[in-house]
Amino acid sequence: MADRTIHIKGMHCASCVANVEKALQAVAGVERASVNLATHSAHVHGTKLDDAALRIAIEQVGFAVAEGNASQHLEEEDGRVERRRMWLAWAGTIPIMIWMLPMFFGHGHHYMPGGMFAHDGGMVLLSGLVLFWPGFATLRSAWRSALRLAPNMDVLITLGTMAAYVTGIVALAGHYVELPELANFGGLAGMIMAFHLTGRHIETQSKGKASQAIRKLLTLEAKEACVERDGEEAHIPIDALAPGDIMVVRPGEKIPTDGEVVSGSSRVDESLVTGESMPVKRAQGSKVIGATINLEGVLRVRATRTGNDTFLSQVIRMVEEAQGSKVPIQALADRVTAVFVPIVLVLALVTFVSWLVFPQPLGALAAWMARFLPWVNPELGWVALALHAAIAVLVIACPCALGLATPTALMVGSGLGAENGILIRKGAAVQVLRDVDVLVFDKTGTITEGRPGVTDVVPAEGVEADELLRVAVALERNSEHPIAKAIVQEVKDRGIQSHPAEDFAAVTGGGVRGVLDGVDVAAGTDALMSKPLPDALRSAREKLEQQARTVVRVVAGERELGLIAVADRIKADSPSALQQLKELGFHTVMLTGDNETVARAVAAEAGIDDVVAQVLPGDKADKVKQLQAQGHKVAMVGDGINDAPALTQADVGIAIGTGTDVAIESGDIVLVQGSLEAVVRAVHLSRATFRKIRENLFWAFFYNLVMIPLAMAGALHPLLAEIAMAFSSINVVTNARRLQKVDLRTGKRHR
C-alpha cells in the first residue's frame, strides 16, 4: 500500500473538490482519495500509485499540481493573486456604484448623469473591464468546468454576471435599433464580480490564518547547529547534521535536532511539544527534542534523529495528514455539494420561468415587499423582474460554505492540538470520541510512572526519615536492582548526602548488607535480620503490603531504623485527571497484567471504576471487543507499544508517551505528554472541534435553505445576494478560528 499527498492549484469551491476527488478515484490503483479545500491538497491511498497518472487526472479536470510541499506557498500565491484581482475589480466598480446610486435608492432611474445613452454605454464599458480582466479567471474556470459537464460555483457566478451584462448590451443596442424595452442590469454585473472577488480574497486570508499552526511549526526549526569537529566548535547548516554529531547548545539557543544529553545540566522549555509552560530538567542521559529551547546551562547533545526523521517533522506530517482527512459527518455535505450546482441551475431556471408564467401573484408579492425593501422595484417589468430573481438565485447559492465547514474546523483543531501536545492522526476520531462512554486504560506507564519509586518512608520511633534513607542508600547505591535504583533516586530528589558502605554484599532473596562508619548495616527482608520486627513496624508493614507495596526493612547494628516502601507509583496527576474524566461522563476501566491485589490497590488510589487484572498484552484487544459487544463505544489509552492491538480494536485509540518516545503510528490520537491530564485536554479538544464542525454545517445548510427561497421570491437584490454569499463562506472560516480561544484544560473559551 502507498500514500501520496498532492498539493493542487486552482481549487476554490466545494464543487472543485468533488470533481478532483472523482477524477483521482477513477485512476487505476487508487483505493481512497480525500481532497481538502482548506489545505489545497489531496491525500491518495492505494496500491502501486502512478504519480504521472494522478497528475494527468488532476489536469484533465482543469487544475494543476504544485511541486513539493507547497501548501504555504500556494496560500501566499493565492493571497497575492486574489488581492490584485480584488483591487482591479474595484477600480472599475466604484465609478459604476457612484453612477448607479440614484437608481438604487428611491427608484431614480429616470435621472442619470450624462443621459441614458452615456449611462448604458458606461455600464457596459466599466462592467466589461471588470468581467474580462480581473474576473476573467472566474469566467474561464466556469467555461472549462461546463465543457467537462462538471459545473462548479464559477458557473453560477458567470451565469449571473453574464445575464446581467447582456441586459446592458441589449439596452445599449436599443439606442440604435428597435428592441423590447429591458432594464439595464449591466452595471450590476461588474459589482457582483467585484464583491465575489472581494469575498474570495477575504476567504483566502481567513484560511491562511486558520492554518497558521502549520506555518508556526515550520518556523520553529533551528537554522544552524554548533557541533564539535576535530576538537573544535564549528557552525554548520541544520541540513548538514548527521546522527552521532555532538552539538553544543548554550543558554537561550534552540536544540538543533532530537538527541541525547552527553554532558551538562539545564532546564529546557518544551512547551511547543507538550503545551506545558514549565521548563523541565535535562541532564546526562536525558532525551531532548529538536527546536526546544535551552534555558540555563551548556548542554552537549548527541544527535539521534535528523531531517524528516525528527519529532518535529513527524508532528508536521501528522498534522497535515489530519487536516487532509475527513470526519464522518462530512459525508452528507459531500453528497450535497456533488449535486449542488446543477440543482441551483435548475432552481434559477424555474425562478425565471415562474415569474413569466405567474406574473400577477408574484407581482403582487413584489409590490408588498417594496413597502419595506427599497431595492424591490415592481415597476421594472416582468422580464426584468424574472431576470432579477434568477440572477439573485445564481449568486446567492454557496457550496463553498458547505465545503469549508468541516476542513477549516479540523484544520484549526489539529493545529491547536499540536500546540498542546495532542496529535490527531485521523480526523474521524474527533467525531467518534464524542460518542465514547467507556475509557479503558493500561496501568503501567499510563496510570503509573512505569518504574518503581519510593511511596512511603516509615522511620522507627526516635529515628529521622533522613537518617533512615541515608543508611539505606549507602547500601543500595552499590546495587543494580530496580528497588535499589528507586531508593537512590528518592535520596537524590531529597538532596540527602551519604557515602557508600564498605564490605558490600548482596544476599539472594534477602537484600544487601555492609559496614557504614564501623557499624554493620542491612536492608532487605526479615531473613537478613537477627531480630524480629517490632510490633509497631509490623503493623505498618502489613498495611503497606496490602496496598501492593514492596517493603524494605533497614537496621544498623542492633538498632531498628524503619521501613521503606517501593512500588510503581501512580502519576501525580492521575487521580485528578480520572476524576475530571468521570465528571465528563466516562466510565473508567483498567486493564493490567498484574495480579488482582496490586491492580485493585492501584485502582482504588487512582479512582478507577472497574479493574480487569492478569490480562496478557495480546488479550487486551479481546477485552476491548467484549465491551464493544455490550454496546459501549470504547476509547483505549495506552503506551502505544504493547497496547497496539487494543488501540487498534478500540473505537478510538489514544497513544500516550513522553517526548521522542511517543509511538507515532499507534493511535488515532497521540499524546506527547505522558500524563492523563493530556487525555482530559484531548477530550475537550475533540468536543470543541466537533461542536465547531456542527455549527459550521448548520449555518451552511441554514443559509442556503433560507436564502435561496428568498432569492426565488424576488426579495433579494442580486448585489446583496452576492454579498451574503461571500459572507457565508467567511463566516464558516471565522467561526472555525474561534477554536483557538478554547482553554483545553476546561473546554471553555479564554476570557
C-alpha positions, 0 to 999 in steps of 0.5 A, spaced: 500 500 500 502 507 498 500 514 500 501 520 496 499 527 498 498 532 492 498 539 493 493 542 487 492 549 484 486 552 482 481 549 487 476 554 490 469 551 491 466 545 494 464 543 487 472 543 485 473 538 490 468 533 488 470 533 481 478 532 483 476 527 488 472 523 482 477 524 477 483 521 482 478 515 484 477 513 477 485 512 476 487 505 476 490 503 483 487 508 487 483 505 493 481 512 497 482 519 495 480 525 500 481 532 497 481 538 502 479 545 500 482 548 506 489 545 505 489 545 497 491 538 497 489 531 496 491 525 500 491 518 495 491 511 498 492 505 494 496 500 491 502 501 486 500 509 485 502 512 478 504 519 480 504 521 472 497 518 472 494 522 478 497 528 475 494 527 468 487 526 472 488 532 476 489 536 469 484 533 465 479 536 470 482 543 469 487 544 475 494 543 476 499 540 481 504 544 485 511 541 486 513 539 493 510 541 499 507 547 497 501 548 501 504 555 504 506 557 498 500 556 494 496 560 500 501 566 499 500 565 491 493 565 492 493 571 497 497 575 492 493 573 486 486 574 489 488 581 492 490 584 485 484 581 482 480 584 488 483 591 487 482 591 479 475 589 480 474 595 484 477 600 480 472 599 475 466 598 480 466 604 484 465 609 478 459 604 476 456 604 484 457 612 484 453 612 477 448 607 479 446 610 486 440 614 484 437 608 481 438 604 487 435 608 492 428 611 491 427 608 484 431 614 480 432 611 474 429 616 470 435 621 472 442 619 470 448 623 469 450 624 462 443 621 459 441 614 458 445 613 452 452 615 456 449 611 462 448 604 458 454 605 454 458 606 461 455 600 464 457 596 459 464 599 458 466 599 466 462 592 467 466 589 461 473 591 464 471 588 470 468 581 467 474 580 462 480 582 466 480 581 473 474 576 473 476 573 467 479 567 471 472 566 474 469 566 467 474 561 464 474 556 470 466 556 469 467 555 461 472 549 462 468 546 468 461 546 463 465 543 457 467 537 462 459 537 464 462 538 471 459 545 473 462 548 479 460 555 483 464 559 477 458 557 473 453 560 477 457 566 478 458 567 470 451 565 469 449 571 473 454 576 471 453 574 464 445 575 464 446 581 467 451 584 462 447 582 456 441 586 459 446 592 458 448 590 451 441 589 449 439 596 452 445 599 449 443 596 442 436 599 443 439 606 442 440 604 435 435 599 433 428 597 435 428 592 441 423 590 447 424 595 452 429 591 458 432 594 464 439 595 464 442 590 469 449 591 466 452 595 471 450 590 476 454 585 473 461 588 474 459 589 482 457 582 483 464 580 480 467 585 484 464 583 491 465 575 489 472 577 488 472 581 494 469 575 498 474 570 495 480 574 497 477 575 504 476 567 504 483 566 502 486 570 508 481 567 513 484 560 511 491 562 511 490 564 518 486 558 520 492 554 518 497 558 521 499 552 526 502 549 520 506 555 518 508 556 526 511 549 526 515 550 520 518 556 523 520 553 529 526 549 526 533 551 528 537 554 522 544 552 524 547 547 529 554 548 533 557 541 533 564 539 535 569 537 529 576 535 530 576 538 537 573 544 535 566 548 535 564 549 528 557 552 525 554 548 520 547 548 516 541 544 520 541 540 513 548 538 514 547 534 521 548 527 521 546 522 527 552 521 532 554 529 531 555 532 538 552 539 538 553 544 543 547 548 545 548 554 550 543 558 554 537 561 550 539 557 543 534 552 540 536 544 540 538 543 533 535 536 532 532 530 537 538 527 541 541 525 547 544 529 553 552 527 553 554 532 558 551 538 562 545 540 566 539 545 564 532 546 564 529 546 557 522 549 555 518 544 551 512 547 551 511 547 543 511 539 544 507 538 550 503 545 551 506 545 558 509 552 560 514 549 565 521 548 563 523 541 565 530 538 567 535 535 562 541 532 564 546 526 562 542 521 559 536 525 558 532 525 551 531 532 548 527 534 542 529 538 536 527 546 536 526 546 544 529 551 547 535 551 552 534 555 558 540 555 563 546 551 562 551 548 556 548 542 554 552 537 549 547 533 545 548 527 541 544 527 535 539 521 534 534 523 529 535 528 523 531 531 517 524 528 516 526 523 521 525 528 527 519 529 532 518 535 529 517 533 522 513 527 524 508 532 528 508 536 521 506 530 517 501 528 522 498 534 522 497 535 515 495 528 514 489 530 519 487 536 516 487 532 509 482 527 512 475 527 513 470 526 519 464 522 518 459 527 518 462 530 512 459 525 508 452 528 507 455 535 505 459 531 500 453 528 497 450 535 497 455 539 494 456 533 488 449 535 486 449 542 488 450 546 482 446 543 477 440 543 482 441 551 483 441 551 475 435 548 475 432 552 481 434 559 477 431 556 471 424 555 474 425 562 478 425 565 471 420 561 468 415 562 474 415 569 474 413 569 466 408 564 467 405 567 474 406 574 473 400 577 477 401 573 484 408 574 484 407 581 482 403 582 487 408 579 492 413 584 489 409 590 490 408 588 498 415 587 499 417 594 496 413 597 502 419 595 506 425 593 501 427 599 497 431 595 492 424 591 490 422 595 484 415 592 481 415 597 476 421 594 472 417 589 468 416 582 468 422 580 464 426 584 468 423 582 474 424 574 472 431 576 470 432 579 477 430 573 481 434 568 477 440 572 477 439 573 485 438 565 485 445 564 481 449 568 486 446 567 492 447 559 492 454 557 496 457 550 496 463 553 498 460 554 505 458 547 505 465 545 503 469 549 508 465 547 514 468 541 516 476 542 513 477 549 516 474 546 523 479 540 523 484 544 520 484 549 526 483 543 531 489 539 529 493 545 529 491 547 536 492 540 538 499 540 536 500 546 540 498 542 546 501 536 545 495 532 542 496 529 535 490 527 531 492 522 526 485 521 523 480 526 523 474 521 524 476 520 531 474 527 533 467 525 531 467 518 534 470 520 541 464 524 542 460 518 542 465 514 547 462 512 554 467 507 556 475 509 557 479 503 558 486 504 560 493 500 561 496 501 568 503 501 567 506 507 564 499 510 563 496 510 570 503 509 573 510 512 572 512 505 569 518 504 574 518 503 581 519 509 586 519 510 593 511 511 596 512 511 603 518 512 608 516 509 615 522 511 620 522 507 627 520 511 633 526 516 635 529 515 628 529 521 622 526 519 615 533 522 613 537 518 617 533 512 615 534 513 607 541 515 608 543 508 611 539 505 606 542 508 600 549 507 602 547 500 601 543 500 595 547 505 591 552 499 590 546 495 587 543 494 580 536 492 582 530 496 580 528 497 588 535 499 589 535 504 583 528 507 586 531 508 593 537 512 590 533 516 586 528 518 592 535 520 596 537 524 590 530 528 589 531 529 597 538 532 596 540 527 602 548 526 602 551 519 604 557 515 602 557 508 600 558 502 605 564 498 605 564 490 605 558 490 600 554 484 599 548 482 596 544 476 599 539 472 594 532 473 596 534 477 602 537 484 600 544 487 601 548 488 607 555 492 609 559 496 614 557 504 614 562 508 619 564 501 623 557 499 624 554 493 620 548 495 616 542 491 612 536 492 608 532 487 605 527 482 608 526 479 615 531 473 613 537 478 613 535 480 620 537 477 627 531 480 630 524 480 629 520 486 627 517 490 632 510 490 633 509 497 631 513 496 624 509 490 623 503 493 623 505 498 618 508 493 614 502 489 613 498 495 611 503 497 606 503 490 603 496 490 602 496 496 598 501 492 593 507 495 596 514 492 596 517 493 603 524 494 605 526 493 612 533 497 614 537 496 621 544 498 623 547 494 628 542 492 633 538 498 632 531 498 628 531 504 623 524 503 619 521 501 613 521 503 606 516 502 601 517 501 593 512 500 588 510 503 581 507 509 583 501 512 580 502 519 576 501 525 580 496 527 576 492 521 575 487 521 580 485 528 578 485 527 571 480 520 572 476 524 576 475 530 571 474 524 566 468 521 570 465 528 571 465 528 563 461 522 563 466 516 562 466 510 565 473 508 567 476 501 566 483 498 567 486 493 564 493 490 567 497 484 567 498 484 574 495 480 579 488 482 582 491 485 589 496 490 586 491 492 580 485 493 585 490 497 590 492 501 584 485 502 582 482 504 588 488 510 589 487 512 582 479 512 582 478 507 577 471 504 576 472 497 574 479 493 574 480 487 569 487 484 572 492 478 569 490 480 562 496 478 557 498 484 552 495 480 546 488 479 550 487 486 551 484 487 544 479 481 546 477 485 552 476 491 548 471 487 543 467 484 549 465 491 551 464 493 544 459 487 544 455 490 550 454 496 546 459 501 549 463 505 544 470 504 547 476 509 547 483 505 549 489 509 552 495 506 552 503 506 551 502 505 544 507 499 544 504 493 547 497 496 547 497 496 539 492 491 538 487 494 543 488 501 540 487 498 534 480 494 536 478 500 540 473 505 537 478 510 538 485 509 540 489 514 544 497 513 544 500 516 550 508 517 551 513 522 553 517 526 548 521 522 542 518 516 545 511 517 543 509 511 538 507 515 532 503 510 528 499 507 534 493 511 535 488 515 532 490 520 537 497 521 540 499 524 546 506 527 547 505 528 554 505 522 558 500 524 563 492 523 563 491 530 564 493 530 556 487 525 555 482 530 559 485 536 554 484 531 548 477 530 550 475 537 550 479 538 544 475 533 540 468 536 543 470 543 541 472 541 534 466 537 533 461 542 536 465 547 531 464 542 525 456 542 527 455 549 527 459 550 521 454 545 517 448 548 520 449 555 518 451 552 511 445 548 510 441 554 514 443 559 509 442 556 503 435 553 505 433 560 507 436 564 502 435 561 496 427 561 497 428 568 498 432 569 492 426 565 488 421 570 491 424 576 488 426 579 495 433 579 494 437 584 490 442 580 486 448 585 489 446 583 496 445 576 494 452 576 492 454 579 498 451 574 503 454 569 499 461 571 500 459 572 507 457 565 508 463 562 506 467 567 511 463 566 516 464 558 516 472 560 516 471 565 522 467 561 526 472 555 525 478 560 528 474 561 534 477 554 536 483 557 538 480 561 544 478 554 547 482 553 554 483 545 553 484 544 560 476 546 561 473 546 554 471 553 555 473 559 551 479 564 554 476 570 557 
